[in-house]
Amino acid sequence: MSDFRNRILVVDDEERIRRLLKMYLEKEGYVIDEAEDGETALKLASSSDYAIILLDVMLPGIDGVEVCSRLRQVKATPVIMLTAKGEEMNRVQGFEVGADDYVVKPFSPREIIYRVKAILRRSSSTAFLTKEMNAISNIVFPHLTIEHDAHRVTAGGQEVSLTPKEYELLHYLAVSPDKVFSREDLLKDVWNYEFFGDLRTVDTHVKRLREKLNKVSADAAAMITTVWGVGYKLEVPK
């Protein structure tokens, strides 16, 4: 099998979309596998290694949200959900089960290529970290501890289970406590989007992050502060 780092799984029940994505991605040097339903996608994604998975939400049988949910139990492969326009609830569900991003149909192949490359540019840890930031292995606040080497977050003495993207967002804010970041800043640095980014992506992840922290520590959740009209910051209790 070829190096999984250039191998992509495209999952969509519409052959024309699979064919379009395959054509453009192969031009960029990627090796493409295809699946037309959720069951096949789950088998391929569980038994093989991929650099990334493009996963349609509306699939016959097991839908894309369920595929992502089951896959997350065994693999951390980056997932970009493909959603029809207006499927707001599906996009939120996708983030909740660990999707890294979504693209709304109809999409331009150029946008897909950009999103794929943006995700693959990141290392398996967090690409936005400089060498100096990487040297900060543990970040300790009164109600929140981040052990970067282990990618472990503890709030109120209890471990918090975060998706890779939720972890990246929290760590990014925690490295510069009390600094305000705009949604555009966060899209650029955490998601690596220069353009195409939907600001609601940031809002959804912040909401999920707060909810997960709040289950174990209201004090930790309250540290993620909304600065109205600007963005977000991680505020350290004085």
C-alpha positions in Angstrom: 0.0 0.0 0.0 1.3 3.5 -0.8 2.2 5.9 1.9 -1.0 6.8 3.8 0.1 10.4 4.0 -1.0 11.0 0.4 -4.0 8.7 0.5 -7.5 10.1 0.8 -10.9 8.4 1.2 -13.8 10.0 -0.6 -17.2 9.0 0.6 -20.3 10.1 -1.3 -23.3 8.3 -2.7 -23.2 10.5 -5.9 -20.8 9.1 -8.4 -20.4 12.4 -10.2 -19.1 14.0 -7.0 -16.7 11.2 -6.3 -15.5 11.4 -9.8 -15.0 15.2 -9.6 -13.1 15.0 -6.3 -11.0 12.1 -7.5 -10.0 13.9 -10.7 -8.9 17.1 -8.9 -7.2 15.4 -6.0 -5.3 13.1 -8.2 -4.0 16.1 -10.1 -2.5 17.2 -6.8 -0.7 13.9 -6.4 -3.1 12.2 -4.0 -4.1 8.5 -4.2 -7.9 8.2 -3.9 -10.1 5.4 -2.5 -13.9 5.7 -2.9 -16.9 4.5 -0.9 -20.6 5.1 -1.8 -22.2 4.2 1.5 -21.5 4.5 5.2 -20.9 0.8 5.8 -18.2 0.5 3.1 -16.6 3.8 4.4 -16.4 2.5 7.9 -14.8 -0.7 6.8 -12.2 1.0 4.7 -11.5 3.8 7.2 -11.2 1.3 10.1 -8.9 -1.2 8.3 -6.7 1.2 6.4 -4.8 4.4 7.2 -5.7 7.6 5.4 -4.3 11.1 5.5 -7.8 12.5 5.4 -11.4 11.5 4.8 -14.0 13.5 2.8 -17.3 12.3 4.2 -20.8 13.2 2.9 -23.4 13.6 5.7 -26.3 12.1 3.8 -25.4 8.5 3.0 -27.6 5.4 2.5 -27.6 3.1 5.5 -25.2 4.5 8.1 -25.0 8.3 7.7 -21.8 10.4 7.8 -22.3 11.6 11.3 -22.6 8.0 12.6 -19.6 7.0 10.5 -17.5 9.7 12.0 -18.8 8.9 15.5 -17.8 5.2 15.2 -14.5 6.0 13.5 -13.5 8.3 16.4 -13.7 5.4 18.7 -10.7 3.7 17.0 -9.0 6.4 14.8 -8.1 10.1 14.8 -8.0 10.4 11.0 -8.9 14.0 10.0 -12.5 14.2 8.6 -14.0 16.9 6.4 -17.8 16.6 6.3 -19.6 17.4 3.0 -23.0 18.9 3.8 -25.9 20.2 1.6 -26.7 23.8 2.0 -28.9 24.5 5.0 -28.0 21.3 7.0 -27.0 23.4 10.0 -27.9 20.7 12.5 -25.9 18.1 10.6 -22.8 20.4 10.7 -23.2 20.9 14.4 -23.6 17.1 14.9 -20.5 16.6 12.8 -18.4 18.7 15.1 -19.9 17.0 18.2 -18.7 13.6 17.0 -15.2 14.8 16.1 -15.2 16.2 12.5 -12.4 18.6 11.8 -14.2 20.7 9.2 -17.1 20.9 6.9 -17.6 22.1 3.3 -21.1 23.1 2.1 -22.4 21.8 -1.3 -22.2 23.0 -3.9 -18.5 23.6 -3.5 -15.7 24.5 -5.8 -12.9 21.8 -6.2 -10.5 24.6 -5.4 -12.0 25.1 -2.0 -11.8 21.3 -1.3 -8.1 21.3 -2.3 -7.4 24.2 -0.1 -9.2 22.7 2.9 -7.4 19.4 2.4 -4.0 21.0 2.2 -4.7 23.2 5.2 -5.5 20.2 7.4 -2.6 18.1 6.0 -0.1 21.0 6.7 -0.7 20.5 10.3 1.4 17.9 12.0 -0.2 15.3 14.2 0.1 17.6 17.1 -0.4 21.4 16.5 1.3 23.1 13.7 0.7 26.6 15.0 3.0 26.0 17.9 6.5 27.6 17.6 9.5 25.8 19.0 9.2 28.1 22.0 5.6 27.2 22.5 6.4 23.5 22.2 8.8 23.8 25.1 5.7 24.6 27.2 4.8 21.0 27.9 2.4 21.7 30.8 0.2 24.8 31.2 -1.3 25.0 34.7 -4.0 27.4 35.8 -6.1 27.4 39.0 -8.9 25.4 37.5 -7.3 24.0 34.3 -4.3 21.9 33.5 -3.1 21.1 29.9 -0.4 18.4 29.6 0.7 19.0 26.0 3.0 16.0 25.5 0.1 13.7 26.5 -2.6 15.9 24.9 -4.4 15.7 28.2 -6.8 18.3 29.7 -7.8 18.3 33.3 -10.4 20.6 34.8 -11.6 20.6 38.4 -9.4 17.5 39.0 -11.1 15.5 36.2 -9.9 14.6 32.8 -11.9 16.2 29.9 -12.3 14.3 26.6 -11.8 16.7 23.7 -11.7 16.2 19.9 -8.3 17.1 18.3 -9.7 20.4 17.1 -11.2 21.3 20.5 -7.8 20.6 22.1 -5.9 22.7 19.6 -8.3 25.6 20.1 -8.0 25.4 23.9 -4.2 25.1 23.8 -3.9 28.0 21.4 -5.8 30.3 23.7 -4.0 29.0 26.8 -0.5 29.7 25.4 -1.4 33.4 25.4 -3.7 33.9 28.4 -5.8 37.1 28.6 -5.0 37.9 25.0 -8.0 38.5 22.8 -8.2 36.7 19.4 -10.6 37.5 16.7 -12.5 34.7 15.0 -10.5 35.5 11.9 -7.3 35.1 13.9 -8.4 31.7 15.2 -9.5 30.5 11.7 -6.1 31.5 10.3 -3.9 30.1 13.1 -5.9 27.1 14.4 -7.6 26.0 11.2 -5.0 27.4 8.8 -7.6 29.2 6.7 -6.6 32.3 4.9 -10.0 32.4 3.3 -13.1 30.2 2.8 -13.5 29.9 6.6 -16.9 30.2 8.1 -16.8 32.1 11.4 -19.5 29.9 12.8 -16.8 27.1 12.8 -15.1 29.0 15.7 -18.3 29.7 17.6 -19.4 26.1 17.4 -16.1 24.8 18.7 -16.0 27.4 21.5 -19.5 26.4 22.5 -18.7 22.7 22.6 -15.4 23.3 24.5 -17.3 25.3 27.2 -19.9 22.6 27.5 -17.4 19.9 28.0 -15.4 21.9 30.5 -18.6 22.9 32.3 -19.5 19.3 32.9 -16.6 18.9 35.3 -15.7 22.5 36.3 -17.9 25.7 35.8 -14.8 27.7 36.9 -12.7 26.3 34.0 -15.5 26.8 31.5 -15.9 30.5 32.6 -12.2 31.1 31.7 -13.1 31.0 28.0 -14.5 34.5 27.7 -16.4 36.1 24.8 -15.2 39.6 24.0 -18.3 41.0 22.3 -17.6 42.4 18.8 -14.0 41.1 18.9 -13.6 37.4 19.6 -12.4 35.2 22.4 -9.8 34.9 25.1 -8.8 32.6 27.9 -9.1 34.7 31.1 -7.0 33.7 34.1 -8.8 34.2 37.5 -7.1 36.9 39.5 
